[in-house]
Amino acid sequence: GDIPVHACLGLPLYDKSALLGVLTFDSLDANAFSSISADTLNTLQTLCSAHFKTALELAHYKQNAQHSHALVQELTRDTLTRDGGEIIGQSRVMQTLKNEIKLVAASNFSVLVLGETGVGKELVARNIHMNSARKDQPLIHLNCASLPENLAESEFFGHAKGAFTGAQNARQGKFQLADGGTLFLDEIGELPLAMQSKLLRVLQSGEIQTVGEDTPKYVDVRVVAATNRDLKNEVAQGRFRADLYHRLSVYPITVPALNKREQDVTLLAGYFIEQTARKLGIKQLKLSAEANLLLNQYNWPGNVRELEHVISRSALKAKQSQWQNPIVTITSEHCDLTPQPNATMLVSAKNTIHTITNQPLKQAVESLQFAVISEQLKQHDYNWAATARVLSLDRANLVRLAKRLGIEVKKTI
């Protein structure tokens, strides 16, 4: 047509026998390409094919890297929110805990999570990460109690190929994997002393030394550690480095035991009942009033983890005994627990022991409850609030229990 092109040149770009594309040249000068030899064109074709193949591969790798990064973020988010990921509890101590988590999450401080076994220290660490600026980056978990001492350094900092016997491939450590994110060190009190000094160096400078390599690397990792040990006492006994303790406990958080969380047992039990119902395929699962009372009276030495296991076992027993019922109810008989009254309650109830030993468990429990509540009411001038405090019960729940047991206080003039 009218396009003022006077010379054209085309080069097919191949990767072996596969056509990758075509490179074309146009010129207004009709003789622009006349002086180019066939050898020069072949060389140009080879070079352009190689460069184009490299460009395609780089684009492919970049797309794969972006996909992998998005996948890691999605898997991290799924892991953090699995089974809810929310801290359940409305008691005063739990409200304080939630406020502390929000406060420290916004910073970049190291956090030391303290508490008894089973209170939910890992859940606290996950919430700190989810509420931080690093929430889209990985949260890497490392249990210090399960580390073989001879492999601990490799687990933390990685190793080069051939660094030691059995190191057939290079491997990244947990600090490299957590770069830009958060590293959760569970059971930090079990960490060997030899590793404590190396961990201290990372916390101080961000510098890690991969096993088998000479060049140090730098990482940006926030450390959240947890333990059920008294680290101050461990420091005093020489089993934990004082400088590492102070580095880790920039902001210490103590997770309260379940027996210190007034009325949270009922909330948690309801949550675990919903979970268990889905796992066991039960359409409707509920907790009887007597079973709920029994759960609230128990001392829970295993804390939230023990409560979860008790609900799971009880639901399984209830399903087996009520398989024909549309609604499965967990009763006190399904809960393999007995109330654990304190020493004062036991002394107050000592005169009733001989009357309940030959009764069925449910009647025996109710008889003991009747005796203890009656005795405490007498000792506290029939004041419901004072009695509830002594028995570690909510006043309204105590009144309801007393009414069910047939205890009534009449005030007359």
Buried (B, 14 or more C-beta within 10 A) or exposed (E): EEEEEEBEBEBEBBEEEEEBEEBEEBEEEEEBBEEEEEEEEEEBBEEBBEEBBEEBEEEEEEEEEEEEEEEBBEEBBEBBEEEEBEBBBEBEBBEEBBEBBEEBBEBEBBBBBBBBEBBBBBBBBBBBBBBBEBBEBBBBBBBBEEBEEEEBBBBBBBBBEEBEEEBEEBBEBBBBBBBEBBBBBBBBBBBBEEBBEBBBEBBEEBEBBBBBBEEEBEBEBBBBBBBBBEBEEBBEEEBBBEEBBEBBBBBBBBBBBBBBBBBBBBBBBBBBBEBBBEEBEBEEBBBBEBBBBBBBBBBBEBBBBBBBEBBBBBBBBBBEBBEEEEEBBBBBBBBEBBBEBEEBBEEBBEEBEEEBEEEEEEEBBBBBBBBBBBBBBEBBEEBBEBBBBBBBBBBEBBBBBBEEBEBEEEEEE
